[in-house]
């Protein structure tokens, strides 16, 4: 497999066994004492242990912080910042799935700030409150092909007090160097591969359907969807296929690059159930996808037909795309209804609908939304009835 260096939107070192260049990445950024941030499960893996040993062998004094949960919290970030400062670290290696990457980026950001984390929520120009000069350098190493957080300028963090997921944004959240190594995703279980792959699809799909003029994002999103259509099932069914793993990592990074244009109700509906019901983000995105598409049909049909043409689907129509989505989910063994993962008694539709409407992703939806619209989409996703 050939190796490449990409520079859009950031420097990306791409290819098999590029993890061996982690020490060089630290040296390029003048990081001498990095804090490697990952989740609890991955911290015990051979991948992390090998990376830590390699860094130490290169004379890089690396520290580890791994108290990161699946839907990461403000507490995870604050503890990590304390660990960073206590050990006099000078940079962050964000290593893992979306949770490890989001917390790692947030720790690098907050290591030099005096205001609380929530003061930098992605609302208006809150990001200008930050001391940009004090943001630590970041290296991102994804081990899942879904969130694309390695090419994103934000972190999604749960505020435990309010029970709401908040998007914390700053342009310098963007890592300075990204390592995309398909070998790191080989051991990912098929169900997680499927869910994270559908997350990547949701990013590319919603970015393409978002209103506004951004042809660069549109082009990236289309190609990202083509890669997912070609490679996701292979990555799930043959997890050791490095070509499939590499292409899915690429598609995930492309989705995050593209959604600077905007997201939409798939994410608006997902974030509340991730926070309150602890549902995996990629899984919830996959479940909500056809219901949101159907709700938005009258304003996105022309764009969906363009996607069908680019993917060379058998039926070039809105319904053809819905059928493709439903078949893909079925082939991936992803539930059709939200009620298959959340019990009715645990489903507070009024609270969820209000949270969904207030979610930052709502503004990118192709149709203007109300609380009642959110309720309708939640109801359909629970019953399994498309519009």
VOGU-3710 file (C-alpha; in Angstrom, 3 decimals, decimal comma):
1> xxxxxxxxxx> 0,000/0,000/0,000  1,407/3,394/-0,967  1,869/6,163/1,578  0,665/9,744/1,142  0,864/13,065/2,932  -2,328/15,126/2,641  -2,812/18,737/3,648  -6,552/19,334/3,499  -7,868/20,392/5,912  -4,774/19,581/7,964
11> xxxxxxxxxx> -1,580/17,569/7,648  -2,466/13,889/7,354  -0,029/10,977/7,346  -1,833/8,150/5,624  -1,085/4,468/5,126  -0,234/1,112/6,628  1,908/1,226/9,814  2,053/5,031/9,857  1,596/4,748/13,635  5,355/4,132/13,681
21> xxxxxxxxxx> 5,704/7,810/12,728  4,037/9,003/15,941  7,390/9,965/17,455  8,263/11,980/14,351  4,932/13,767/14,645  5,793/14,793/18,203  9,221/16,021/17,133  7,749/17,982/14,207  5,499/19,832/16,640  8,226/20,160/19,298
31> xxxxxxxxxx> 6,198/18,069/21,749  8,573/16,583/24,290  6,128/15,469/26,987  2,769/14,563/25,412  -0,362/13,481/27,205  -1,826/10,511/25,338  -5,600/10,582/25,789  -7,692/7,496/25,099  -10,609/5,504/26,534  -10,421/2,953/29,331
41> xxxxxxxxxx> -10,782/-0,109/27,125  -8,212/0,939/24,539  -5,707/1,935/27,235  -5,057/-1,765/27,929  -4,744/-2,738/24,270  -1,604/-3,788/22,433  -2,068/-0,772/20,138  -1,658/1,720/22,993  1,019/-0,240/24,853  3,084/-0,458/21,666
51> xxxxxxxxxx> 2,686/3,267/20,981  3,726/4,147/24,533  6,790/1,884/24,331  7,826/3,285/20,958  7,567/6,868/22,224  9,585/6,090/25,340  12,227/4,351/23,207  12,526/7,566/21,190  13,135/9,575/24,334  9,662/11,097/24,424
61> xxxxxxxxxx> 8,311/11,167/27,979  4,660/10,309/27,369  1,928/10,392/30,032  -1,390/8,500/29,786  -4,928/9,669/30,609  -7,709/7,183/29,942  -10,690/8,061/32,151  -12,866/8,646/29,090  -16,373/7,206/28,691  -18,372/6,441/25,539
71> xxxxxxxxxx> -20,358/9,665/25,681  -17,570/11,840/27,131  -18,310/14,296/29,904  -17,072/17,610/31,197  -15,607/15,737/34,141  -13,465/13,661/31,760  -12,103/16,877/30,237  -11,475/18,628/33,556  -9,684/15,588/35,013  -7,570/15,364/31,883
81> xxxxxxxxxx> -6,601/19,032/32,104  -5,525/18,522/35,718  -3,458/15,503/34,666  -1,909/17,532/31,835  -0,896/20,359/34,129  0,261/18,125/36,978  2,685/16,339/34,645  3,840/19,520/32,865  2,774/18,197/29,462  3,298/20,267/26,319
91> xxxxxxxxxx> 0,986/18,629/23,801  -1,773/16,059/23,367  -2,018/12,816/21,408  -5,749/12,169/21,002  -5,940/8,430/20,336  -9,013/6,274/19,781  -12,616/6,580/18,681  -14,690/9,723/18,772  -14,708/9,911/22,569  -10,914/9,756/22,938
101> xxxxxxxxxx> -10,401/12,249/20,126  -13,022/14,707/21,423  -11,715/14,629/24,984  -8,100/14,854/23,840  -8,806/17,917/21,710  -10,792/19,525/24,528  -7,969/18,917/27,016  -5,456/20,554/24,664  -7,813/23,490/24,283  -8,679/23,921/27,966
111> xxxxxxxxxx> -5,102/23,476/29,186  -4,526/27,200/28,567  -7,951/28,713/29,307  -9,235/30,492/32,408  -12,965/30,379/31,597  -15,084/27,218/32,136  -15,469/24,707/29,300  -19,132/25,571/28,698  -18,300/29,213/27,992  -16,953/28,021/24,639
121> xxxxxxxxxx> -20,122/26,306/23,437  -20,584/26,692/19,677  -23,016/29,592/19,933  -22,386/32,924/18,215  -18,801/34,061/18,638  -18,137/32,327/21,985  -14,928/30,883/20,556  -13,395/34,366/20,477  -13,299/34,327/24,288  -10,468/31,794/24,172
131> xxxxxxxxxx> -6,773/32,534/24,480  -5,705/31,081/21,129  -2,015/31,295/21,950  -2,431/28,911/24,885  -3,984/25,989/22,966  -1,624/23,010/23,085  -0,585/21,244/19,854  -2,655/18,174/18,970  -1,871/14,918/17,180  -4,942/12,817/16,343
141> xxxxxxxxxx> -4,880/9,050/15,796  -8,331/7,586/15,029  -8,966/3,896/15,674  -12,538/3,930/14,343  -13,886/5,107/11,005  -16,874/7,175/12,004  -16,798/10,520/13,770  -13,995/12,047/11,727  -13,141/14,091/14,805  -9,531/14,097/13,642
151> xxxxxxxxxx> -10,435/16,654/10,965  -12,989/18,552/13,044  -12,816/21,905/14,800  -15,078/20,923/17,704  -15,666/18,390/20,461  -19,012/17,019/21,601  -19,026/16,864/25,408  -21,849/15,941/27,789  -22,729/18,492/30,461  -23,669/16,181/33,334
161> xxxxxxxxxx> -25,633/18,851/35,200  -28,012/19,610/32,333  -27,861/16,191/30,676  -27,253/17,953/27,345  -24,489/17,284/24,840  -22,669/20,515/24,038  -20,526/21,287/20,996  -17,355/23,104/22,058  -15,785/24,909/19,110  -12,611/26,713/18,214
171> xxxxxxxxxx> -10,733/26,845/14,872  -7,577/25,616/16,613  -9,329/22,451/17,800  -8,159/21,126/14,438  -5,231/18,754/15,083  -1,892/19,749/13,590  -1,046/16,214/12,421  -3,418/13,294/11,811  -2,240/9,697/11,454  -4,601/7,501/9,432
181> xxxxxxxxxx> -3,362/3,924/9,806  -5,801/1,171/8,763  -3,933/-1,373/10,891  -5,290/0,353/14,013  -8,889/-0,425/13,010  -8,425/-4,093/12,122  -9,504/-5,367/15,538  -12,672/-3,253/15,650  -15,736/-5,513/16,198  -18,122/-5,790/13,259
191> xxxxxxxxxx> -21,013/-4,104/15,086  -18,874/-1,082/15,958  -17,479/-1,011/12,429  -21,055/-0,939/11,121  -22,283/1,761/13,524  -19,275/4,032/13,040  -19,499/3,560/9,279  -23,113/4,720/9,336  -21,995/7,719/11,385  -19,579/8,605/8,596
201> xxxxxxxxxx> -22,399/8,198/6,074  -24,648/10,500/8,120  -21,946/13,183/8,166  -21,420/13,104/4,418  -25,133/12,820/3,659  -26,283/15,661/5,914  -23,434/17,888/4,751  -24,450/17,382/1,127  -28,127/18,071/1,888  -27,464/21,118/4,080
211> xxxxxxxxxx> -28,498/24,428/2,514  -25,947/26,984/1,422  -23,149/27,275/-1,122  -20,059/25,175/-0,470  -19,115/23,166/-3,584  -15,888/21,932/-1,973  -17,837/20,346/0,891  -20,399/18,946/-1,558  -17,700/17,282/-3,659  -15,999/15,781/-0,629
221> xxxxxxxxxx> -19,332/14,519/0,732  -20,283/12,837/-2,540  -16,975/11,010/-2,808  -17,153/10,085/0,885  -20,534/8,428/0,282  -19,177/6,588/-2,746  -16,342/5,135/-0,673  -18,773/4,055/2,041  -21,078/2,436/-0,496  -18,135/0,509/-1,933
231> xxxxxxxxxx> -16,240/-0,456/1,208  -18,405/-0,465/4,372  -19,879/-3,953/3,988  -16,444/-5,349/3,177  -14,950/-3,718/6,280  -17,731/-5,240/8,395  -17,600/-8,727/6,864  -13,820/-8,925/6,373  -12,295/-6,807/9,106  -8,719/-7,661/8,080
241> xxxxxxxxxx> -9,138/-6,139/4,628  -6,773/-3,171/4,831  -8,089/-1,554/1,660  -11,589/-1,505/3,123  -10,312/-0,204/6,459  -8,241/2,523/4,769  -11,098/3,692/2,582  -13,491/3,832/5,530  -10,992/5,858/7,584  -10,722/8,224/4,632
251> xxxxxxxxxx> -14,503/8,510/4,247  -14,846/9,320/7,944  -12,280/12,120/7,719  -14,037/13,398/4,603  -17,390/13,493/6,407  -16,028/15,684/9,164  -14,335/17,922/6,611  -17,586/18,250/4,656  -19,883/18,989/7,561  -18,342/22,392/8,101
261> xxxxxxxxxx> -21,188/23,171/5,677  -23,743/21,926/8,222  -25,510/18,879/9,609  -29,214/18,418/10,330  -31,975/16,584/12,150  -30,288/13,175/12,065  -27,768/14,607/14,500  -30,295/16,805/16,302  -32,374/13,737/17,158  -29,328/11,631/18,002
271> xxxxxxxxxx> -27,548/13,847/20,499  -30,377/13,809/23,104  -30,794/9,998/23,053  -27,013/9,630/23,243  -26,993/11,830/26,351  -30,121/10,587/28,140  -30,357/6,974/26,960  -26,675/6,204/26,351  -27,280/4,977/22,799  -24,191/4,742/20,563
281> xxxxxxxxxx> -24,056/7,848/18,361  -23,441/6,015/15,095  -26,239/3,556/15,835  -28,762/6,304/16,556  -27,728/8,181/13,405  -28,302/5,025/11,390  -31,746/4,507/12,910  -32,908/8,093/12,392  -31,568/8,397/8,835  -34,575/7,255/6,731
291> xxxxxxxxxx> -37,103/9,051/8,934  -35,297/12,371/8,623  -34,763/11,914/4,891  -38,476/11,222/4,432  -39,420/14,274/6,507  -37,132/16,484/4,406  -38,108/14,910/1,069  -39,786/17,916/-0,548  -36,665/20,089/-0,201  -33,877/17,537/-0,743
301> xxxxxxxxxx> -35,264/15,265/-3,476  -33,163/16,852/-6,217  -29,972/16,461/-4,161  -30,812/12,850/-3,291  -31,200/12,062/-6,982  -27,704/13,517/-7,567  -26,386/11,165/-4,887  -28,109/8,211/-6,568  -26,464/9,125/-9,870  -23,017/9,483/-8,306
311> xxxxxxxxxx> -23,337/6,168/-6,442  -24,704/4,537/-9,611  -27,642/3,032/-7,733  -30,061/0,824/-9,657  -33,004/3,151/-9,077  -32,271/6,853/-9,567  -35,011/8,333/-7,385  -35,705/9,458/-3,843  -37,440/6,172/-3,056  -34,527/4,309/-4,598
321> xxxxxxxxxx> -32,158/6,009/-2,168  -34,421/5,216/0,791  -34,492/1,570/-0,313  -30,701/1,573/-0,570  -30,442/3,013/2,948  -32,852/0,432/4,380  -31,050/-2,454/2,677  -27,660/-1,219/3,862  -28,925/-1,046/7,452  -30,422/-4,525/7,158
331> xxxxxxxxxx> -27,190/-5,962/5,741  -25,350/-4,367/8,682  -27,849/-5,819/11,183  -28,857/-2,342/12,369  -32,362/-2,020/13,913  -35,099/-0,312/11,924  -36,817/1,185/14,965  -35,566/3,210/17,904  -37,886/1,153/20,114  -35,546/-1,799/19,520
341> xxxxxxxxxx> -32,829/-0,050/21,549  -34,872/2,173/23,920  -37,843/1,009/25,983  -40,975/3,147/25,835  -40,838/3,809/29,593  -37,372/5,344/29,222  -38,353/7,525/26,264  -39,254/11,065/27,359  -40,382/12,413/24,000  -41,230/15,903/25,242
351> xxxxxxxxxx> -37,837/16,465/26,829  -36,011/14,845/23,924  -37,887/16,936/21,340  -37,063/20,178/23,127  -33,398/19,192/23,387  -33,325/18,207/19,726  -34,748/21,548/18,626  -32,104/23,385/20,645  -29,258/21,249/19,290  -26,730/23,220/17,191
361> xxxxxxxxxx> -27,155/20,773/14,303  -30,786/21,831/13,862  -29,824/25,049/12,078  -28,323/23,070/9,190  -31,424/21,032/8,491  -32,834/21,683/4,996  -36,271/22,465/6,474  -36,914/24,839/9,366  -37,978/22,732/12,351  -40,316/23,046/15,330
371> xxxxxxxxxx> -40,695/21,023/18,518  -43,707/19,340/16,936  -41,572/18,315/13,947  -39,074/16,702/16,292  -41,880/14,828/18,041  -43,184/13,552/14,722  -39,767/12,225/13,684  -39,225/10,625/17,092  -42,675/9,005/16,935  -42,017/7,582/13,486
381> xxxxxxx> -38,609/6,290/14,514  -40,193/4,506/17,501  -43,043/2,987/15,460  -40,981/2,201/12,369  -43,419/3,919/10,012  -41,846/6,065/7,304  -43,786/9,175/6,295
//
